[in-house]
Amino acid sequence: MLNEASNFAPRVDTAFIIILSVSLFFLVAVMAVMLYFTYKYNKKRNPVATQIHGNTTLEAIWTVIPILLVLAMFYFGWTGYTPEINPPANAMKIETTARMWHWSFKYSNGKMEDTLYVPLNRPVVLNLTAMDVIHSLFIPAFRIKKDLVPGRTGQMWFIATKEGRYNLFCSSYCGLRHSYMETEVVVMPEKEYDKWALDTTVKVTFGAEGKPTLPGETVMRNNGCFACHSVDGSKIVGPTLKGFYGSEIEVVTTGAERKLTANDEYIRKSIYDPAADIVKGYPNALMVSYKSTISDDQIKQIIEYLKTLNAKK
């Protein structure tokens, strides 16, 4: 089939084709027999119903054949599934985190990306963690999918067999912006990947206005902050970040409304304890704590970036 890009794809496609073929065969066969019997045994051609009291041979045939077909389909499904739960001992491990509504991938050297980079023809294990609700990691070209359940650790593995860029989705409905929870798998030759993995320097990129991307913006992008917070004043799930820093805001604290200033202390507290002071008019319990993910130095970088958004028009 088209776009088989992992070691599991041929097995999954084989099982799919066999099961589909058996299903289509019996769909056509049953419909044909039904139409034939309708024609042959209608009231005009068979006014008196013929009673059949039993046919041992026929009953054995329609019992044995379906059993054999089901066992055959089970065999192809099982032989395709079993290798997926036994990763090689020498597989490269990548910590994979899902949260509303963002994927993040952390490598053994501490490098973090919101796109999955993997080497060609090398086994890769994804250690799966969900921070909030049930998500499901799905790479169609690899024919693999795995649910991520909060409070549990999961694992999936694969060997990418074709160089290129492939879609990665969340296939389990996880809330308002579920359809935005997508990214890419980039498969590179092994030497090119090793060079990429060793390069931990912060690259300066430029936005639409030609201005360099600040470190704080990169931290926020890698942690999926822009999935819920806009920078242009539009309302998404959380309050917009445009003009937010230093502004006076109304929050709800343990059920009581109060006003405070969105200063350094508030930003830090909102990142580490997001349920403490909820901006009025926005839902609670959507954002999780980033205490184990974002460091104090990175929070300082975020604050410096937020300050620049006050000047944007």
N, C-alpha and C positions, 0 to 999 in steps of 0.2 A: 504493500500500500504506500501512498505518498507520505513523504516527510517522516520517515522512521529515523529518529535521531538518537536513540539510546539502545543499550543491549536488551532491554525488555520489550521494545516496540514490536519486533517480529513475532515473539511468543504471543503477545496480547492480540495482535492482528490475526494470527492463525486461529486462536480460540474464537475470536469475534466472527471470522468468516465461516468457520464450521458451524457455530451455533446459529448464525443468520441463515446459512444454507439449509440446515435442517428445518428451521422454523418456516422458511419460505416454501420448502418442498411440501410440508404438511398443510400449510395454508392453501396451496394450490390443489393438493390431492383431496383434502376434505371438501373444499368448495366444488371440485369436479364431481366427486361422488354424490354430494348433496344435490347438485343440479341434475345429475343422471337419475337418481332415485326419484326426484320430483317429477321428471319427465316420464319415467317408466311406470311408476306406481301411482300416477294420478287417478282420479275417480273414473275417467273414461276408459283407460286401458286396464285398470285393475279394480273393478267395482267391488269385489269381495276380497277383504284383507287376508293375506296369507300368514298363518301363524307359524312361527319357528320356535320350537321348544328348547333348542340348545344345539351347539356345535362345538364340541371340545377342541377340535383342531383350530377353529377360528379364534376361540377364546385364548388358546395358548399363544397363537401368533400375535394377537393384539396386546398380550401381556409381556411376552418375551422381547419383542422388537423395541417397544418404548423403553424398557429397562436397559437394554444394551445401548440405545442411543443416549439416554441420560447418563449412563456410566462413561460413555465416550466423551460427552461434553464436559463432565466433571473432571475427567482425566486431563484434557487439554487446559481447562481452567486451573486445575491444581498445579500442573507442571509449569504454568506461567506465573502462578502466585508464589510458590514455595521459594524460588531464588530471591524474591524481593524482600524476604524477612531474614536473610542470612548474608549480611555484608561481609566482604573480605576483611581480614584483620589489618591489612596494610592500607585501608582506604583513608583518604584525606577527609578530615572532619571540618564542618562549617556549622557554627551556631546560628540557627535560624529562628527569628522571633517574629510573631504575627501580632499585630494590635490594630484596633480600629483607626485608620484603614490604611495600613502600611506594612510592607515587608522590610526587614533589615537582616543583613548577613554579616556575621563577624568571623574573621579568619584567625588562625592560630597565632599570628603575629600581632593581633590587636586591630588590624585594619577592618574598618566597617564600611559597608556599602548598602545602598538600597537596590542595587542590581546584583544578580547572582553571576559571578565569574567562575568558570570551571575549566580545567584543562581537558584536552581531547584524549580519549582512550585511557583515562586514569579513573579508578573507582573513587567516588565521592559519597560521603555520608553526611546527611543533613540532620543535625540534632534539633528537634522541633519543640518550640515553646509558644504557648498562647498566653498573652498578658491579660485578656479581658473576657472574650466570648469564644465560642467555637468557630474556628476558621478551617479551611481546607486547601492545602497546597496542591495545585494541579498544573502540570506541564504537559499539554496535549501532545506535542511532538515526541515526548519521552514515554508517553502512555503510562504515566504514574500519577497517583493522587493519594493524599494522606490527610486525615483529619487531625487538627491540633486542638486539644481539649485543655482548658485552664486547669491548673493543678496537677497535670500529668505531663510527663516527658515522652516524646515520641521520636521515631527515627525512620528515615527512608534513605535509600541509596540507589545509585545508578552509575553507569559509565556512558558518557556522551560520545557518540560515534561519528558525528558530523559537525564540522566547524560551522559556526553561524550564530544568529540571534533568534531566540525562540520565546514565545509568550509564556508568562507565568501568571496564573490567576488564583484568586480565592473562589472556590466553587461552592462554598457553603454560605448562605445568606447571613451576613453578620451585622446588618444595621443599615442606617440611612445611606451611607456612601459606599456600600458594598461593591457597586460596579466600578468604582474608582480604584479598587484595591488590586492593581495589576502592575507588573514590572516585566523584566526580561531576564533570560538566561543567556549569557554570552559564552560561547564555547570557543576557546582559543587553542592553537598548537601548544604543546607542553612547554617548549622553550620560551615562547612568548608569554605564556601564563606565569612561569617562574619569574620572569623579568618584571611582570606587572605586580606580582605578589611581594617582591622584595622592595618595590618602590613605594615607600611610605611617606614621601614628601607631600606636603599640601600643595596641590596645583591651583594656580590662580585661574579662575574662569571668569567670563564676562557675561553680564545679563543683557536683556534686550536694550537697555539704555547705554550700553558700552561701558558700564562701570564694573570694576572688579568685584567678584563675590567675596563677601567677608566671611571669616571663619565661623562666626555665629550662625550665619545663614546656612553654611554647609552642615553644621551640627544639627540644626533644626530639620533640614531636608533629610538627612540620614536617619533621623528618629521619627519621621513621619508627621511632624508638627503642622505642615501645610495642608494635610488632609482635612484638618478641622479649623484652621485659622487662616484667613486670607490676609494679604498685605495691601489690598487695594480698596479697603473699606466695605467690601461686600460681606454679607452675613452668611456663614456656613453653619457649622455645628457649634463652634465656639466663637467668642468675640474676635473681631478683626484686630490685627496687630498694628494697623496704620494709625498713628497718633495715639497709641495706647499707653506707651511709656510716659509716666509723669502726669497722666490725666487723673481726674477725680472720678471714681467709679462707685456704683452701688453694689454691694455684695450681700449675700445671705450667709450668716455664720451661725451654725447650730439653730437654724430656724428664725433668727432675728436679722432684720435688715440694718445695714449701717453703711457709712461712706468711708472710703479710704483712698489713699493715693497709690497708684501703680508704680511704686518705686522699686529699688533693688531688692529690698527685703520681701516685698510682695511677689515679685517675679520668682525669686528663689523658693519661697514657700509654695507657690502655685505649682512649681515643677516637682518638688519633693513631696508635697501633701496637697494634691489638687482638690480634694473634697473639703478642705478647711474653709475657704472663702470663695463661694461660687458667685460669679457675676450675675446679677439679677436678670432674669429672663432667659437664662440658659440652663440646660439640663445638668443634673448632678450624676455622678457615678459613671461617666463616659471615659474620662481621662484617668489613667493609672499613674502611679508614682514612678518617676524616672530616677530615683535615688541610686539605684544600682547600675544605671546606664549613663547618666550625665554627671560629670564631675563638677566641682566648684569652679575650676578654671574655665570649663566649657560654658557654665552659666554666665560667667563674666563676659565671655565672647558673645553669648546670646543677648545680653543686656546692651552691649555696644552696638550690636546690629539693630536692636529695637529702637535705639535712639535715632538711628538714621532714617527710620520709617516715619518719624514725626515731621521730617522736612519734605517728604514726598507729597506731591499734589495730584 
